[in-house]
């Protein structure tokens, strides 16, 4: 399973058991739930329902789908870029983007005049194709525990391959509360 998104969120301790957030996926309509429960020794990760274990994970997961006794999950953490195929821009890969080729680059989290977070940067298209029409990208703001504390929706029109669009999104979330951000479609 390849990792598609970076996050600065602090990993929760494996012994913490708490349901933490529900976020509805903007375009797919799926429900994502984040759970903090991890068994001692890590959560066994399987390649398919009932399939062979491919590793283990110590940290929070986002539940993307449930099929009987099995749940499809997404995990987020940091690994050395030397250990993965980290081609593309230096920044945040937009989760759910075509071929994983949209990136948020040059991202900064600033404090505006009222103390709220303002997110600035550029969306870069490295999909290998021109993207026509409107693209919607959501910025997800996370606290130190990885809980969703706010979202902002951006839209871009006609983004050619290799092209970039600047963005500046004001939030109503106090800058001091934002520990991490993610980008998703």
Residue pairs with C-beta under 8 A, 6 or more apart in sequence:
1 45
1 47
1 54
1 75
2 84
2 85
3 75
3 76
3 77
3 79
3 84
4 93
4 95
4 100
5 76
5 92
5 93
5 95
5 182
5 183
5 184
6 76
6 78
6 91
6 92
6 93
6 182
7 76
7 77
7 78
7 142
7 146
7 180
7 181
7 182
8 179
8 180
8 181
9 76
9 142
9 144
9 145
9 146
9 179
9 180
10 144
10 145
10 146
10 179
11 58
11 59
11 60
11 77
11 146
12 36
12 59
12 60
12 145
12 146
14 38
14 39
14 40
14 42
14 58
14 59
15 38
16 36
16 37
17 36
17 37
18 35
18 36
18 37
19 33
19 34
19 35
19 36
20 34
20 35
20 36
20 60
20 145
20 146
20 147
21 33
21 34
21 147
21 148
22 31
22 32
22 33
23 32
23 140
23 148
23 151
24 30
24 31
24 32
25 31
25 32
25 96
25 184
26 136
26 138
26 153
26 184
26 185
27 96
27 136
27 185
28 96
30 64
30 65
31 63
32 62
32 63
32 64
32 74
33 62
33 63
34 60
34 61
34 62
34 63
34 146
34 147
34 148
35 60
35 61
35 63
36 60
36 145
38 57
38 58
38 59
38 60
41 56
42 56
42 57
42 58
43 56
43 57
43 58
43 61
44 53
44 56
45 53
45 54
45 55
45 56
45 57
45 73
45 75
46 52
46 53
46 54
46 70
47 54
49 67
49 68
49 69
49 70
50 70
57 75
59 75
59 76
59 77
60 75
60 76
60 146
61 73
61 74
61 75
62 73
62 74
62 75
62 76
63 71
63 72
63 73
64 71
64 72
64 73
64 74
65 71
65 72
66 72
76 182
88 100
88 101
88 103
88 126
89 103
89 105
89 124
89 126
90 105
91 103
91 104
91 105
91 106
91 107
91 121
91 124
92 103
92 104
92 105
92 107
92 181
92 182
92 183
93 100
93 102
93 103
93 183
94 102
94 103
94 104
94 123
94 137
94 183
94 184
94 185
95 182
95 183
95 184
95 185
96 184
96 185
97 127
97 185
98 127
98 129
98 131
99 127
99 128
99 129
101 125
101 126
101 127
101 128
102 123
102 124
102 125
102 126
102 127
102 135
102 137
102 183
102 185
103 123
103 124
103 126
104 121
104 122
104 123
104 124
104 137
104 183
105 121
105 122
105 123
105 124
105 164
106 120
106 121
106 122
107 119
107 120
107 121
107 181
108 119
108 120
108 121
109 117
109 118
109 119
109 175
109 178
109 181
110 117
110 118
110 119
110 120
110 175
111 117
111 118
111 175
112 118
112 170
112 175
115 174
115 175
115 176
116 170
116 171
116 172
116 173
116 174
116 175
117 141
117 150
117 171
117 173
117 174
117 175
117 177
117 178
118 168
118 169
118 170
118 171
118 175
119 139
119 152
119 167
119 168
119 169
119 171
119 181
120 166
120 167
120 168
120 169
121 166
121 167
122 164
122 165
122 166
122 167
123 135
123 137
123 154
123 156
123 159
123 164
123 165
123 167
124 163
124 164
125 131
125 159
125 160
125 161
125 162
125 163
125 164
126 161
126 162
127 161
128 161
129 161
130 158
130 159
130 160
130 161
131 158
131 159
131 160
131 161
132 158
133 157
133 158
134 155
134 156
134 157
135 155
135 156
135 157
135 159
135 185
136 153
136 154
136 155
136 185
137 153
137 154
137 155
137 156
137 183
137 184
137 185
138 151
138 152
138 153
138 154
138 183
138 184
138 185
139 151
139 152
139 153
139 154
139 169
139 181
139 182
139 183
140 148
140 150
140 151
140 181
140 182
140 183
140 184
141 148
141 149
141 150
141 151
141 152
141 171
141 173
141 177
141 178
141 180
141 181
142 148
142 149
142 178
142 179
142 180
142 181
142 182
143 149
143 177
143 178
143 179
144 179
146 180
149 173
149 177
149 178
150 171
150 172
150 173
150 178
152 169
152 170
152 171
154 167
154 169
156 165
156 167
159 165
171 178
